[in-house]
């Protein structure tokens, strides 16, 4: 009997099963292929190092709060470090998993909103090819996990509006609360909860009673999600979150002094970033879904609620705009793009025309994806991402080679390594791999002066001593190289992508 049921199921859903397996294969290939070839980025070094420390010492499980960052990403990376030997791989695999969950979440969200499994498959397939997702699903950064929490938050809140059940409200609290434990951006899931009433069944029987029930369950979701978030108050560093937020956003007191001064500049920069990642073809398909298609207008407005308001608010209050902050705001547009693409495909019943439409759409993304995987420095991506991740000093070009050099030197002798910087890429990227080596003493120094730190000079008298220099220096003759008066010898220098910045590796010469 069970065999017969299984065979019936496989026969009925054979195309969906095959497509799911194909999508799964493509997703993990694109996310894992050469995942460690991109140099370690400054923020990646910070987060991965935090995860290492939290893994080794339970007292530091909230270490990210010392810099005003919520800890969920660090906690997951900490767990994966028990599976992966390479700490950077463990950190980046958090985003691989997050991206996979986003792909699945887009399927369920689209299916729930548009009642069509092929639209749902298209939404998932678009995300797999989406360059914005591809970049951040391969990096040890918070943002891919933020996008996951946003998509699943929308889905479970839509389900709550449609089902109006307590169990759904409890699950919603878990999902939304988990997102809040990862990044402040996830609070939008609570702020925009009322927008899910767009898909509430206003024609059902006892609609007033159902609406009151929804209000009670929504309140339960809000209260429980905030209770889960309150676990962070156990740390004395909880207050630093607000301080850190003010580093990137204007407080209301500051913003009211100049409400629109930076709005147009921020908005223009953000639109350029979105258009670069979104692509011209993707934009046309999305506009088609709005302008031409009258169907599903409530569902499309609902998704826009998670896009336009946060986008405009961010443009008004942001002090710093990095492309990665926009990923969670853009992913909710993909189901709308899928609706537009499905409509175009169904208008052309001839298979050859459908194939042509899919090819034109896919190639616009595949070209960018290919360069992201094989030649990131030349990929047509926003300038800030190219600068930070490959072509400028925040990227870690030369870190891998330096670690190999130091490991070799430390095989038979004790060495001293000094770094330019005490927080960030240096010394954290070296600590990730060398801190447990008994033959290595590693210490960061900041600020850098025209003379070598006395501790470094003293160490050079008794053991091989090295200095890693990687970012522009105000007090240096060249701004790129070590100060002229330093008694050092250049061992190697590593260019950051195709940029003009280098990572320098010096040996400190013992002074007579």
CORJO-V696689 format. One record per residue. N is the residue number from 1. PSI is psi in degrees with one decimal (* if undefined). Layout:
BEGIN
n=N psi=PSI
n=N psi=PSI
END
This chain:
BEGIN
n=1 psi=-47.5
n=2 psi=-36.4
n=3 psi=-39.7
n=4 psi=-41.5
n=5 psi=-40.4
n=6 psi=-42.8
n=7 psi=-40.1
n=8 psi=-41.8
n=9 psi=-46.4
n=10 psi=-38.6
n=11 psi=-40.3
n=12 psi=-39.2
n=13 psi=29.9
n=14 psi=-40.0
n=15 psi=-40.6
n=16 psi=-39.5
n=17 psi=-45.4
n=18 psi=-41.7
n=19 psi=-38.4
n=20 psi=-43.2
n=21 psi=-39.4
n=22 psi=-46.2
n=23 psi=-41.5
n=24 psi=-43.9
n=25 psi=-46.0
n=26 psi=-42.5
n=27 psi=-55.0
n=28 psi=-29.5
n=29 psi=-48.8
n=30 psi=-30.4
n=31 psi=-29.1
n=32 psi=-24.4
n=33 psi=119.0
n=34 psi=42.0
n=35 psi=-22.6
n=36 psi=5.7
n=37 psi=-31.7
n=38 psi=129.1
n=39 psi=152.7
n=40 psi=131.7
n=41 psi=154.4
n=42 psi=-51.3
n=43 psi=-32.9
n=44 psi=-43.5
n=45 psi=-39.3
n=46 psi=-51.3
n=47 psi=-40.7
n=48 psi=-38.7
n=49 psi=-39.7
n=50 psi=-43.7
n=51 psi=-39.1
n=52 psi=-46.2
n=53 psi=-43.5
n=54 psi=-35.1
n=55 psi=-36.9
n=56 psi=-25.4
n=57 psi=110.6
n=58 psi=-24.2
n=59 psi=-15.8
n=60 psi=29.1
n=61 psi=-20.5
n=62 psi=27.0
n=63 psi=-31.4
n=64 psi=-25.0
n=65 psi=-20.1
n=66 psi=-19.8
n=67 psi=17.2
n=68 psi=23.8
n=69 psi=135.5
n=70 psi=156.5
n=71 psi=-0.4
n=72 psi=-45.5
n=73 psi=-44.5
n=74 psi=-40.7
n=75 psi=-42.7
n=76 psi=-42.4
n=77 psi=-37.8
n=78 psi=-40.4
n=79 psi=-43.9
n=80 psi=-21.1
n=81 psi=-14.1
n=82 psi=-12.5
n=83 psi=-44.4
n=84 psi=131.2
n=85 psi=-38.3
n=86 psi=118.9
n=87 psi=-35.6
n=88 psi=-39.7
n=89 psi=-41.0
n=90 psi=-45.1
n=91 psi=-43.0
n=92 psi=-26.5
n=93 psi=-20.7
n=94 psi=-44.2
n=95 psi=-32.6
n=96 psi=-46.2
n=97 psi=-41.8
n=98 psi=-43.6
n=99 psi=-37.8
n=100 psi=-41.1
n=101 psi=-35.6
n=102 psi=-42.2
n=103 psi=-45.1
n=104 psi=-41.9
n=105 psi=-38.2
n=106 psi=-36.3
n=107 psi=-52.0
n=108 psi=-38.2
n=109 psi=-46.7
n=110 psi=-39.6
n=111 psi=-40.1
n=112 psi=-38.1
n=113 psi=-43.8
n=114 psi=-2.9
n=115 psi=35.4
n=116 psi=116.1
n=117 psi=-24.0
n=118 psi=-34.7
n=119 psi=-40.2
n=120 psi=-44.0
n=121 psi=-39.5
n=122 psi=-41.2
n=123 psi=-43.6
n=124 psi=-42.7
n=125 psi=-39.5
n=126 psi=-42.7
n=127 psi=-38.4
n=128 psi=-37.8
n=129 psi=-15.7
n=130 psi=116.5
n=131 psi=-36.3
n=132 psi=-46.4
n=133 psi=-39.7
n=134 psi=-42.1
n=135 psi=-48.7
n=136 psi=-15.5
n=137 psi=-3.7
n=138 psi=10.6
n=139 psi=149.0
n=140 psi=63.5
n=141 psi=161.8
n=142 psi=-25.5
n=143 psi=-33.6
n=144 psi=-38.9
n=145 psi=-32.5
n=146 psi=-44.9
n=147 psi=-39.3
n=148 psi=-46.4
n=149 psi=-34.4
n=150 psi=-48.7
n=151 psi=-46.8
n=152 psi=-30.2
n=153 psi=-44.5
n=154 psi=-45.4
n=155 psi=-49.2
n=156 psi=-29.0
n=157 psi=-35.7
n=158 psi=-42.3
n=159 psi=-38.1
n=160 psi=-41.1
n=161 psi=-32.0
n=162 psi=-38.9
n=163 psi=-34.0
n=164 psi=65.4
n=165 psi=148.4
n=166 psi=-40.3
n=167 psi=-36.2
n=168 psi=-39.3
n=169 psi=-39.2
n=170 psi=-40.7
n=171 psi=-39.5
n=172 psi=-40.9
n=173 psi=-39.8
n=174 psi=-46.4
n=175 psi=-47.7
n=176 psi=-41.7
n=177 psi=-40.1
n=178 psi=-41.2
n=179 psi=-40.0
n=180 psi=-29.9
n=181 psi=-5.7
n=182 psi=-45.1
n=183 psi=149.1
n=184 psi=-28.5
n=185 psi=-31.3
n=186 psi=-13.1
n=187 psi=-20.5
n=188 psi=-29.1
n=189 psi=-30.4
n=190 psi=-42.3
n=191 psi=-35.8
n=192 psi=12.3
n=193 psi=-39.7
n=194 psi=-23.5
n=195 psi=-20.3
n=196 psi=-10.9
n=197 psi=-10.8
n=198 psi=-31.8
n=199 psi=10.6
n=200 psi=141.7
n=201 psi=97.2
n=202 psi=-6.2
n=203 psi=1.9
n=204 psi=164.2
n=205 psi=149.6
n=206 psi=46.1
n=207 psi=-35.9
n=208 psi=-41.7
n=209 psi=-44.1
n=210 psi=-37.6
n=211 psi=-39.2
n=212 psi=-41.7
n=213 psi=-44.2
n=214 psi=-43.5
n=215 psi=-40.2
n=216 psi=-45.4
n=217 psi=-36.8
n=218 psi=-39.6
n=219 psi=-39.3
n=220 psi=-44.1
n=221 psi=-46.6
n=222 psi=-45.8
n=223 psi=-48.1
n=224 psi=-40.6
n=225 psi=-41.1
n=226 psi=-30.6
n=227 psi=-41.6
n=228 psi=-41.4
n=229 psi=-28.9
n=230 psi=-12.5
n=231 psi=-24.8
n=232 psi=-20.4
n=233 psi=-11.0
n=234 psi=-19.8
n=235 psi=138.5
n=236 psi=-10.5
n=237 psi=8.6
n=238 psi=-38.8
n=239 psi=-18.2
n=240 psi=-20.5
n=241 psi=-47.5
n=242 psi=-38.5
n=243 psi=-42.0
n=244 psi=-38.7
n=245 psi=-36.1
n=246 psi=-13.7
n=247 psi=-32.4
n=248 psi=-21.5
n=249 psi=148.8
n=250 psi=135.6
n=251 psi=165.0
n=252 psi=-38.7
n=253 psi=-41.4
n=254 psi=-39.3
n=255 psi=-38.0
n=256 psi=-20.1
n=257 psi=-27.0
n=258 psi=65.8
n=259 psi=-34.1
n=260 psi=11.4
n=261 psi=-43.2
n=262 psi=1.5
n=263 psi=-52.7
n=264 psi=-39.5
n=265 psi=-46.0
n=266 psi=-43.4
n=267 psi=-42.1
n=268 psi=-45.0
n=269 psi=-40.4
n=270 psi=-40.4
n=271 psi=-38.0
n=272 psi=-41.1
n=273 psi=-48.1
n=274 psi=-44.4
n=275 psi=-34.9
n=276 psi=-45.4
n=277 psi=-38.3
n=278 psi=-36.5
n=279 psi=150.1
n=280 psi=-43.1
n=281 psi=-44.3
n=282 psi=-38.5
n=283 psi=-43.3
n=284 psi=-43.1
n=285 psi=-40.7
n=286 psi=-43.2
n=287 psi=-37.6
n=288 psi=-40.6
n=289 psi=-28.0
n=290 psi=-48.6
n=291 psi=-44.1
n=292 psi=-43.7
n=293 psi=123.3
n=294 psi=-16.5
n=295 psi=151.9
n=296 psi=32.7
n=297 psi=-35.4
n=298 psi=-43.5
n=299 psi=-38.7
n=300 psi=-39.0
n=301 psi=-39.8
n=302 psi=-47.8
n=303 psi=-36.9
n=304 psi=-26.4
n=305 psi=-28.3
n=306 psi=2.6
n=307 psi=-60.5
n=308 psi=-50.0
n=309 psi=-50.1
n=310 psi=-32.8
n=311 psi=-46.4
n=312 psi=-39.2
n=313 psi=-43.3
n=314 psi=-40.4
n=315 psi=-31.1
n=316 psi=-36.1
n=317 psi=-6.0
n=318 psi=134.0
n=319 psi=-36.1
n=320 psi=133.8
n=321 psi=111.6
n=322 psi=144.1
n=323 psi=-35.4
n=324 psi=-24.1
n=325 psi=-20.6
n=326 psi=-14.6
n=327 psi=-49.3
n=328 psi=-21.8
n=329 psi=-21.0
n=330 psi=-33.0
n=331 psi=-36.0
n=332 psi=-12.4
n=333 psi=-19.3
n=334 psi=-37.7
n=335 psi=-33.9
n=336 psi=-41.7
n=337 psi=-39.9
n=338 psi=-38.6
n=339 psi=-45.0
n=340 psi=-42.1
n=341 psi=-40.6
n=342 psi=-40.7
n=343 psi=-41.9
n=344 psi=-40.6
n=345 psi=-38.7
n=346 psi=-17.6
n=347 psi=-25.5
n=348 psi=100.4
n=349 psi=-17.9
n=350 psi=127.2
n=351 psi=-40.3
n=352 psi=-36.9
n=353 psi=-37.0
n=354 psi=-40.3
n=355 psi=-41.4
n=356 psi=-43.5
n=357 psi=-45.0
n=358 psi=-38.5
n=359 psi=-45.7
n=360 psi=-43.8
n=361 psi=-46.6
n=362 psi=-40.8
n=363 psi=-32.7
n=364 psi=-29.8
n=365 psi=-34.6
n=366 psi=-35.4
n=367 psi=-45.3
n=368 psi=-43.0
n=369 psi=-41.6
n=370 psi=-43.1
n=371 psi=-34.1
n=372 psi=-39.2
n=373 psi=-28.1
n=374 psi=-26.7
n=375 psi=69.2
n=376 psi=-37.2
n=377 psi=-27.6
n=378 psi=6.7
n=379 psi=143.6
n=380 psi=71.1
n=381 psi=165.4
n=382 psi=144.1
n=383 psi=-44.5
n=384 psi=-36.9
n=385 psi=-41.9
n=386 psi=-40.4
n=387 psi=-48.1
n=388 psi=-37.0
n=389 psi=-13.1
n=390 psi=-37.0
n=391 psi=4.6
n=392 psi=176.9
n=393 psi=-25.1
n=394 psi=-20.6
n=395 psi=157.6
n=396 psi=38.0
n=397 psi=127.0
n=398 psi=-12.9
n=399 psi=-46.8
n=400 psi=-44.0
n=401 psi=-38.2
n=402 psi=-40.5
n=403 psi=-42.8
n=404 psi=-41.3
n=405 psi=-46.7
n=406 psi=-38.5
n=407 psi=-40.6
n=408 psi=-43.2
n=409 psi=-31.3
n=410 psi=2.5
n=411 psi=-36.1
n=412 psi=1.1
n=413 psi=162.2
n=414 psi=135.4
n=415 psi=156.3
n=416 psi=128.0
n=417 psi=122.5
n=418 psi=146.1
n=419 psi=151.7
n=420 psi=104.7
n=421 psi=145.3
n=422 psi=-3.2
n=423 psi=129.7
n=424 psi=-145.5
n=425 psi=-43.4
n=426 psi=129.3
n=427 psi=5.5
n=428 psi=-39.0
n=429 psi=-31.8
n=430 psi=-38.2
n=431 psi=-35.4
n=432 psi=-33.8
n=433 psi=-17.1
n=434 psi=-9.8
n=435 psi=-28.0
n=436 psi=0.0
n=437 psi=117.3
n=438 psi=-17.4
n=439 psi=9.4
n=440 psi=127.4
n=441 psi=124.7
n=442 psi=130.3
n=443 psi=139.7
n=444 psi=153.9
n=445 psi=136.0
n=446 psi=137.5
n=447 psi=166.2
n=448 psi=129.9
n=449 psi=179.1
n=450 psi=-12.4
n=451 psi=150.5
n=452 psi=144.1
n=453 psi=140.4
n=454 psi=-36.3
n=455 psi=-35.5
n=456 psi=-42.5
n=457 psi=-42.2
n=458 psi=-42.0
n=459 psi=-34.7
n=460 psi=-17.3
n=461 psi=-22.5
n=462 psi=-15.6
n=463 psi=161.0
n=464 psi=126.6
n=465 psi=136.1
n=466 psi=153.6
n=467 psi=126.0
n=468 psi=122.5
n=469 psi=123.4
n=470 psi=-8.5
n=471 psi=159.6
n=472 psi=141.7
n=473 psi=123.6
n=474 psi=-36.2
n=475 psi=4.2
n=476 psi=150.7
n=477 psi=-44.1
n=478 psi=-11.6
n=479 psi=-18.6
n=480 psi=-33.7
n=481 psi=172.4
n=482 psi=155.0
n=483 psi=148.0
n=484 psi=-32.8
n=485 psi=-3.9
n=486 psi=138.0
n=487 psi=77.8
n=488 psi=161.7
n=489 psi=131.2
n=490 psi=124.3
n=491 psi=-43.5
n=492 psi=158.7
n=493 psi=143.9
n=494 psi=123.2
n=495 psi=142.5
n=496 psi=98.7
n=497 psi=-123.6
n=498 psi=19.1
n=499 psi=-167.3
n=500 psi=1.1
n=501 psi=149.2
n=502 psi=152.5
n=503 psi=123.9
n=504 psi=138.5
n=505 psi=114.6
n=506 psi=149.9
n=507 psi=129.5
n=508 psi=122.7
n=509 psi=134.5
n=510 psi=132.0
n=511 psi=139.2
n=512 psi=*
END
